[in-house]
Amino acid sequence: GTYDRRHSRHQHHQNGYRRVLIHNARFLFTCGLDGHTQILENHSIAIEGDAVTAVAPAGEISREGFDLVYDAGARGGTLITPGIINTHTHPPMYLMRSAMMLDEGEGIDETIAAMPRWERAMEEEQCAIAAIGDITEQQKYGITTTLSHYGVFHPIEYAAELTGQNVINALSAVSNTHPENSPELVARLLADGERYHSQPAVALHYLYKASGPVLEEIKKIVERHKVLFTCHMAESEMAEAKCVETHGAREVAVLEKYGLLNDRTIVSHAIYVTDEEIRKLARARVGIAHLPTSNIIHKSGTFPFWKFDEAGAFERITLGTDSVVSKSRLDLLTEAYQTRITHLYERTVKFSSLFKMMTSNAAGVLHDEKRGRIIPGAAADIAFWKLRDRGTIPYDEANPLTIIGNLITHGGRTVRDLMVNGRFVIRDRRHVFVDESKLLTAIQKAHMAMRERVQSQRRTAA
């Protein structure tokens, strides 16, 4: 498109672009391979295709020979971070924002019982519209990689390709709302995996929903295809009790019995676990999606963060937004802040640790070490934040880490620009691929159609 140079930092030398220079970023925050947070000042980033090729002081990389130059030093400067990684979401539930007043209920068990009524009223086209809404909202908050956990695959695949997002598309192998789902269906998707933009994976809503033979099939799928498996775990005492009723054992023991207690498994919530179960999860390097806002809203309980930390599992702890039914907005920076205040009574989770949970920790848990960092060889997933902004200023110039603290405690605002795999998906605060005005109109129409179907079902049942 054509841009007003007075308001854009993008300088095109030709219509398409493959070689990009991000010139003279005032601050660049990343995690090094040694695990430490690095703060680089006045640095440039060279990108070719979908990968970072160089990170160096601004004067060391010539502006010549690039298809596009992003002037990160203009008008007060830019703060650059790796794209944020969201390890637990349910994108089609975006239509359910306002559908239920969940904070007026009794807790997570009541919520779980109510949700299928709404989910059964969503058709595939509406799931796709909702997923586009969900992913584009995540992108506005700097998220470039999303783990989707849901009962449909193709609507999320469509949304991922349209928005340019990295999506791990974990399909529920057993689903109340989609009874056609099975491990065999997941296996067929994985066999065709290379044709998809998103990365297929396997999920279960809860372990008690699956029989022993289904869990055996899931284990074979994970081992054969080297894919991720994700499930809600120990979210409520009722879920634990139902698992014992179904399998004769608690959830950690069931994962262990069926060969799923390993580093390809990501569990969300993990609240009602014993000290020994925490040690087992840590030794097995199971990934944990921590969801403090969801846990509070649904009155689920408090994740034992410091016990996991003491067991040596910190680098396996990540953050997720859950859905708009469980959180006011799909922003991991506010989730990081909720993590800090939730666990503050015991100790303080440092801002550098929260930063790692959203970036390098999450990349490791997803077995995608090329993401979550801005270093040569990494995927070019980059969030651009305006430095001269109420979300970042004032900061201590002698300690730039205070900027990350500001970004987290002030909610992060929204990104100015966002790059995924070397392509800008948000440019000058506008989505490149999605007309947001038309999208919001479509979401509202789909939402009301869903409400009408729910009401019609209730009238029929009555």
C-alpha positions as CSV (number, residue, x, y, z in Angstrom):
1,G,0.0,0.0,0.0
2,T,0.9,3.7,0.0
3,Y,1.9,5.3,3.3
4,D,2.1,8.8,4.6
5,R,5.8,9.1,5.4
6,R,5.0,11.6,8.2
7,H,3.3,8.8,10.2
8,S,5.1,5.6,9.1
9,R,8.5,4.2,10.0
10,H,8.4,2.0,6.9
11,Q,10.6,3.0,4.0
12,H,10.0,0.8,0.9
13,H,12.6,0.5,-1.8
14,Q,10.4,-1.9,-3.9
15,N,6.9,-3.2,-3.8
16,G,7.7,-6.7,-2.3
17,Y,10.2,-7.3,0.4
18,R,12.4,-10.2,1.5
19,R,15.4,-8.4,3.0
20,V,14.3,-6.1,5.9
21,L,16.4,-3.8,8.1
22,I,15.1,-2.7,11.5
23,H,17.3,0.3,11.9
24,N,18.4,1.7,15.3
25,A,16.0,0.4,17.8
26,R,16.4,2.4,21.0
27,F,16.0,-0.7,23.2
28,L,15.9,-4.4,22.2
29,F,15.0,-6.9,24.9
30,T,15.6,-10.6,24.4
31,C,16.7,-13.8,26.2
32,G,20.1,-15.2,25.2
33,L,20.8,-18.9,24.8
34,D,22.3,-18.7,28.3
35,G,18.8,-17.9,29.7
36,H,19.7,-14.4,30.8
37,T,17.7,-11.4,29.7
38,Q,19.7,-9.1,27.4
39,I,19.1,-5.4,26.9
40,L,20.6,-3.9,23.8
41,E,20.6,-0.2,23.1
42,N,20.6,1.4,19.7
43,H,20.8,-1.8,17.8
44,S,19.7,-2.9,14.3
45,I,18.3,-6.2,13.1
46,A,18.8,-7.7,9.6
47,I,16.2,-10.1,8.3
48,E,16.1,-12.3,5.3
49,G,13.0,-14.2,4.4
50,D,11.5,-15.5,7.7
51,A,14.7,-15.4,9.8
52,V,17.0,-12.9,11.7
53,T,20.4,-12.9,10.1
54,A,22.2,-10.3,12.2
55,V,21.8,-8.2,15.4
56,A,24.4,-5.5,15.8
57,P,25.0,-1.9,16.9
58,A,23.1,0.5,14.5
59,G,26.3,1.8,12.8
60,E,27.5,-1.7,11.9
61,I,24.8,-2.6,9.4
62,S,24.5,-0.5,6.3
63,R,21.0,0.6,5.1
64,E,21.9,-0.3,1.5
65,G,20.6,-3.4,-0.2
66,F,17.4,-3.9,1.8
67,D,13.9,-4.1,0.3
68,L,12.4,-2.4,3.3
69,V,13.9,-0.3,6.1
70,Y,12.0,0.2,9.3
71,D,13.3,3.3,11.1
72,A,13.0,2.2,14.7
73,G,14.8,5.3,16.0
74,A,12.3,7.8,14.6
75,R,10.0,10.0,16.7
76,G,11.0,9.1,20.2
77,G,12.3,5.6,19.4
78,T,11.0,2.1,19.5
79,L,11.1,-0.7,22.1
80,I,11.5,-4.1,20.5
81,T,10.8,-7.5,22.0
82,P,10.4,-11.0,20.6
83,G,6.8,-11.9,19.6
84,I,5.0,-13.1,22.7
85,I,3.9,-16.8,22.9
86,N,0.5,-17.8,24.2
87,T,0.4,-21.4,25.3
88,H,-3.4,-21.8,26.0
89,T,-6.3,-20.4,24.1
90,H,-9.8,-21.4,22.8
91,P,-10.2,-19.1,19.7
92,P,-13.8,-19.9,18.7
93,M,-15.0,-18.9,22.1
94,Y,-14.4,-15.3,21.1
95,L,-18.1,-15.2,20.1
96,M,-19.0,-15.9,23.8
97,R,-17.7,-12.6,25.1
98,S,-20.8,-11.4,27.0
99,A,-22.6,-14.7,26.5
100,M,-22.5,-15.6,30.1
101,M,-22.0,-13.6,33.3
102,L,-19.5,-16.1,34.7
103,D,-18.4,-14.1,37.7
104,E,-22.0,-14.4,39.0
105,G,-21.8,-18.2,39.0
106,E,-20.6,-20.6,41.7
107,G,-17.3,-21.6,40.0
108,I,-15.5,-23.5,37.3
109,D,-17.7,-26.6,37.5
110,E,-20.9,-24.6,36.8
111,T,-19.1,-22.8,34.0
112,I,-18.0,-26.0,32.4
113,A,-21.6,-27.3,32.5
114,A,-23.0,-24.2,30.9
115,M,-20.5,-23.7,28.0
116,P,-21.5,-26.6,25.7
117,R,-25.0,-25.0,25.2
118,W,-23.3,-22.1,23.5
119,E,-20.6,-24.0,21.7
120,R,-23.1,-26.4,20.1
121,A,-24.8,-23.3,18.7
122,M,-21.7,-22.3,16.7
123,E,-21.4,-23.4,13.1
124,E,-18.1,-23.8,11.3
125,E,-18.3,-20.4,9.6
126,Q,-19.0,-18.8,12.9
127,C,-16.1,-20.6,14.5
128,A,-13.8,-19.2,11.8
129,I,-15.1,-15.7,12.3
130,A,-14.6,-16.0,16.0
131,A,-11.1,-17.4,15.6
132,I,-10.1,-14.5,13.3
133,G,-11.4,-12.1,16.0
134,D,-9.5,-13.9,18.7
135,I,-6.2,-14.1,16.9
136,T,-6.2,-10.5,15.6
137,E,-6.9,-9.3,19.2
138,Q,-3.9,-11.4,20.4
139,Q,-1.8,-9.9,17.7
140,K,-2.7,-6.3,18.8
141,Y,-1.1,-7.2,22.1
142,G,2.1,-8.5,20.6
143,I,1.3,-12.2,20.5
144,T,2.8,-14.0,17.4
145,T,2.4,-17.7,18.4
146,T,-0.8,-19.2,19.7
147,L,-1.5,-22.7,21.0
148,S,-5.2,-23.3,20.2
149,H,-7.0,-26.0,22.1
150,Y,-10.5,-26.7,20.7
151,G,-12.9,-29.2,19.1
152,V,-12.6,-27.9,15.5
153,F,-9.5,-27.8,13.3
154,H,-10.3,-26.3,9.9
155,P,-11.9,-23.0,11.1
156,I,-8.7,-22.3,13.1
157,E,-6.5,-23.3,10.2
158,Y,-8.4,-20.8,8.0
159,A,-8.0,-18.1,10.7
160,A,-4.3,-18.8,11.1
161,E,-3.5,-18.6,7.4
162,L,-5.6,-15.4,6.9
163,T,-4.0,-13.6,9.8
164,G,-0.4,-14.9,9.2
165,Q,-0.2,-16.2,12.8
166,N,1.9,-19.1,14.1
167,V,-0.7,-21.5,15.4
168,I,-0.3,-24.9,17.1
169,N,-3.8,-26.3,16.2
170,A,-4.5,-28.9,18.9
171,L,-7.7,-30.8,18.1
172,S,-9.7,-32.4,20.9
173,A,-9.6,-36.2,20.3
174,V,-12.8,-36.5,22.4
175,S,-15.5,-33.7,22.3
176,N,-19.0,-33.3,23.7
177,T,-19.8,-30.7,21.1
178,H,-18.1,-32.5,18.2
179,P,-18.8,-36.2,18.6
180,E,-17.2,-37.1,15.3
181,N,-13.8,-36.3,16.8
182,S,-11.4,-39.2,17.5
183,P,-7.7,-40.0,17.7
184,E,-8.0,-41.4,14.1
185,L,-9.2,-38.0,12.9
186,V,-6.2,-36.3,14.6
187,A,-3.9,-38.9,13.0
188,R,-5.3,-38.2,9.5
189,L,-4.7,-34.4,10.0
190,L,-1.2,-35.1,11.1
191,A,-0.5,-37.3,8.1
192,D,-1.5,-34.3,5.9
193,G,0.3,-31.9,8.2
194,E,2.6,-30.3,5.6
195,R,-0.4,-28.9,3.6
196,Y,-1.5,-26.7,6.6
197,H,-0.4,-23.3,7.7
198,S,-1.1,-24.2,11.3
199,Q,0.8,-27.1,13.1
200,P,-1.6,-29.9,14.0
201,A,-1.4,-31.3,17.5
202,V,-3.7,-33.4,19.8
203,A,-5.7,-32.2,22.8
204,L,-8.2,-33.5,25.4
205,H,-10.5,-31.2,27.4
206,Y,-10.1,-33.4,30.5
207,L,-8.5,-36.8,31.0
208,Y,-11.6,-38.2,32.5
209,K,-13.4,-37.6,29.2
210,A,-11.2,-40.2,27.5
211,S,-11.2,-44.0,27.9
212,G,-8.0,-46.0,28.4
213,P,-7.9,-47.1,24.7
214,V,-8.3,-43.5,23.6
215,L,-5.3,-42.5,25.7
216,E,-3.3,-45.4,24.3
217,E,-4.0,-44.1,20.8
218,I,-3.0,-40.6,21.8
219,K,0.3,-41.9,23.1
220,K,0.9,-43.6,19.8
221,I,0.1,-40.4,17.9
222,V,2.5,-38.4,20.0
223,E,5.3,-40.9,19.6
224,R,4.8,-41.5,15.9
225,H,4.4,-37.9,14.8
226,K,6.5,-36.2,17.5
227,V,3.7,-33.7,18.2
228,L,2.4,-31.9,21.2
229,F,-0.4,-33.1,23.5
230,T,-2.3,-30.6,25.7
231,C,-5.1,-30.9,28.2
232,H,-6.6,-29.2,31.2
233,M,-5.3,-30.8,34.4
234,A,-6.2,-30.5,38.1
235,E,-8.3,-27.4,37.4
236,S,-10.8,-28.3,40.0
237,E,-11.3,-30.9,42.8
238,M,-14.3,-32.2,40.8
239,A,-12.1,-32.9,37.8
240,E,-9.7,-34.9,39.9
241,A,-12.5,-36.8,41.5
242,K,-14.0,-37.7,38.1
243,C,-10.6,-38.8,36.8
244,V,-10.4,-41.2,39.8
245,E,-13.9,-42.4,39.1
246,T,-13.1,-43.1,35.4
247,H,-9.5,-44.3,35.6
248,G,-9.0,-45.3,39.2
249,A,-6.2,-42.8,39.6
250,R,-5.4,-39.1,39.8
251,E,-4.5,-37.2,36.7
252,V,-0.7,-37.2,37.0
253,A,-0.8,-40.9,37.6
254,V,-3.0,-41.4,34.5
255,L,-0.6,-39.3,32.3
256,E,2.2,-41.5,33.7
257,K,0.4,-44.8,33.1
258,Y,-0.3,-44.0,29.4
259,G,3.1,-42.7,28.6
260,L,2.1,-39.0,28.4
261,L,4.1,-37.7,31.3
262,N,6.9,-36.2,29.2
263,D,8.2,-33.0,27.6
264,R,5.7,-33.1,24.7
265,T,2.8,-32.7,27.1
266,I,1.5,-29.2,28.1
267,V,-1.1,-29.1,31.0
268,S,-3.1,-26.0,31.8
269,H,-4.1,-24.9,35.3
270,A,-2.4,-27.6,37.4
271,I,-3.9,-26.3,40.7
272,Y,-4.9,-29.4,42.7
273,V,-1.6,-31.3,42.7
274,T,0.3,-32.8,45.6
275,D,3.9,-32.1,46.4
276,E,4.9,-35.5,44.9
277,E,2.9,-34.9,41.8
278,I,4.7,-31.5,41.3
279,R,8.0,-33.3,41.6
280,K,6.9,-35.8,39.0
281,L,5.8,-33.1,36.6
282,A,9.1,-31.3,37.1
283,R,11.2,-34.4,36.5
284,A,9.3,-35.3,33.4
285,R,9.6,-31.7,32.1
286,V,5.9,-31.4,31.4
287,G,5.0,-27.9,30.2
288,I,2.7,-25.8,32.4
289,A,0.3,-23.2,31.0
290,H,-0.3,-20.9,34.0
291,L,-3.7,-19.0,33.8
292,P,-4.0,-16.8,36.9
293,T,-6.8,-14.6,35.6
294,S,-8.9,-17.6,34.6
295,N,-8.3,-19.3,37.9
296,I,-9.5,-16.2,39.8
297,I,-12.5,-15.5,37.6
298,H,-13.8,-19.1,37.8
299,K,-12.9,-19.4,41.5
300,S,-10.8,-22.4,40.6
301,G,-8.0,-21.9,43.1
302,T,-4.3,-20.8,43.1
303,F,-1.6,-22.4,41.1
304,P,1.3,-23.5,43.4
305,F,3.9,-21.4,41.5
306,W,6.6,-21.5,44.1
307,K,6.4,-25.2,44.7
308,F,6.9,-25.8,41.0
309,D,9.8,-23.3,41.1
310,E,11.4,-25.1,44.0
311,A,11.1,-28.4,42.2
312,G,13.2,-27.0,39.3
313,A,10.3,-26.5,36.9
314,F,10.5,-22.7,36.3
315,E,11.7,-22.9,32.7
316,R,8.6,-25.1,32.0
317,I,6.1,-22.5,33.2
318,T,4.5,-20.4,30.6
319,L,1.4,-18.1,30.3
320,G,-1.9,-18.4,28.5
321,T,-4.9,-16.1,28.0
322,D,-7.5,-18.9,28.0
323,S,-10.6,-17.4,26.3
324,V,-12.6,-14.2,26.5
325,V,-14.9,-16.1,28.8
326,S,-12.0,-16.4,31.3
327,K,-10.3,-13.0,30.8
328,S,-11.3,-9.5,29.8
329,R,-8.8,-9.2,27.0
330,L,-6.4,-11.5,25.2
331,D,-3.2,-9.9,26.4
332,L,-0.4,-11.8,28.0
333,L,1.3,-8.7,29.5
334,T,-1.7,-8.3,31.8
335,E,-1.5,-12.0,32.5
336,A,2.1,-11.5,33.6
337,Y,1.0,-8.8,35.9
338,Q,-1.7,-11.0,37.4
339,T,0.9,-13.7,37.9
340,R,3.1,-11.2,39.9
341,I,0.3,-10.0,42.2
342,T,-1.2,-13.5,42.6
343,H,2.0,-14.9,44.1
344,L,3.3,-11.8,45.8
345,Y,2.4,-12.9,49.3
346,E,5.1,-15.6,49.3
347,R,7.7,-14.0,47.1
348,T,8.0,-11.7,44.1
349,V,8.1,-13.0,40.6
350,K,10.7,-10.8,38.9
351,F,9.9,-8.9,35.7
352,S,12.7,-10.7,34.0
353,S,11.2,-14.0,34.9
354,L,7.8,-13.0,33.6
355,F,9.4,-11.9,30.4
356,K,11.0,-15.3,30.0
357,M,7.6,-17.1,30.7
358,M,6.1,-15.2,27.7
359,T,9.1,-15.8,25.4
360,S,11.9,-18.3,25.8
361,N,10.2,-20.5,28.3
362,A,7.2,-20.8,26.0
363,A,9.4,-21.5,23.0
364,G,11.1,-24.4,24.8
365,V,7.8,-25.9,25.9
366,L,6.5,-25.8,22.4
367,H,9.8,-27.4,21.1
368,D,10.3,-24.4,18.9
369,E,13.6,-22.9,20.0
370,K,13.8,-20.6,17.0
371,R,11.0,-18.5,18.5
372,G,11.0,-16.4,21.7
373,R,14.3,-14.7,21.0
374,I,15.8,-12.1,18.7
375,I,19.2,-13.6,17.8
376,P,20.8,-14.7,14.5
377,G,19.0,-17.8,13.2
378,A,15.8,-17.1,15.1
379,A,12.4,-16.8,13.4
380,A,11.7,-13.1,12.7
381,D,8.7,-12.8,15.1
382,I,9.0,-9.3,16.5
383,A,6.8,-6.9,18.5
384,F,7.4,-3.1,18.1
385,W,6.3,-0.9,21.0
386,K,6.2,2.9,21.0
387,L,8.8,4.0,23.5
388,R,7.5,7.5,24.0
389,D,4.2,6.3,25.4
390,R,2.3,6.3,28.7
391,G,2.8,2.5,28.9
392,T,6.6,2.9,29.1
393,I,7.5,6.4,30.4
394,P,8.8,7.3,32.8
395,Y,11.6,4.7,33.2
396,D,15.0,4.6,34.9
397,E,17.6,5.4,32.3
398,A,20.3,3.8,34.4
399,N,18.2,0.5,34.5
400,P,16.3,0.0,31.3
401,L,14.8,-3.2,32.7
402,T,12.3,-0.9,34.4
403,I,10.7,-0.5,30.9
404,I,9.7,-4.2,30.9
405,G,8.3,-3.6,34.4
406,N,6.3,-0.7,33.0
407,L,5.1,-2.6,30.0
408,I,3.8,-5.4,32.2
409,T,2.3,-3.3,35.0
410,H,0.7,-0.8,32.6
411,G,-0.9,-3.5,30.6
412,G,1.4,-3.1,27.6
413,R,-1.0,-1.0,25.6
414,T,-1.0,-2.3,22.0
415,V,1.8,-2.8,19.5
416,R,2.7,-0.2,16.9
417,D,3.8,-2.8,14.5
418,L,4.0,-6.6,14.5
419,M,6.1,-9.0,12.4
420,V,5.5,-12.8,12.1
421,N,7.9,-14.9,10.1
422,G,9.5,-11.8,8.6
423,R,6.2,-10.3,7.3
424,F,4.4,-7.4,8.9
425,V,0.9,-8.4,10.0
426,I,0.3,-5.1,11.8
427,R,1.8,-1.9,10.2
428,D,1.3,1.5,11.6
429,R,-1.3,0.1,14.1
430,R,-3.5,-1.4,11.3
431,H,-3.8,-5.1,10.4
432,V,-2.4,-5.8,7.0
433,F,-4.6,-8.7,6.1
434,V,-7.9,-8.1,8.0
435,D,-10.4,-5.2,7.7
436,E,-11.1,-4.8,11.4
437,S,-14.3,-2.8,10.9
438,K,-15.8,-5.5,8.6
439,L,-14.6,-8.2,11.0
440,L,-16.3,-6.6,14.0
441,T,-19.6,-6.3,12.1
442,A,-19.3,-10.0,11.1
443,I,-18.5,-11.0,14.7
444,Q,-21.6,-9.2,16.1
445,K,-23.9,-10.8,13.5
446,A,-22.5,-14.2,14.2
447,H,-22.8,-13.7,18.0
448,M,-26.5,-12.8,17.7
449,A,-27.1,-15.8,15.4
450,M,-25.6,-18.0,18.1
451,R,-27.7,-16.4,20.8
452,E,-30.9,-17.0,18.7
453,R,-30.0,-20.7,18.3
454,V,-29.4,-21.1,22.0
455,Q,-32.8,-19.5,22.8
456,S,-34.4,-21.7,20.1
457,Q,-32.9,-24.8,21.7
458,R,-34.2,-23.8,25.1
459,R,-37.7,-23.2,23.7
460,T,-37.7,-26.6,22.0
461,A,-36.5,-28.3,25.2
462,A,-39.2,-26.6,27.2
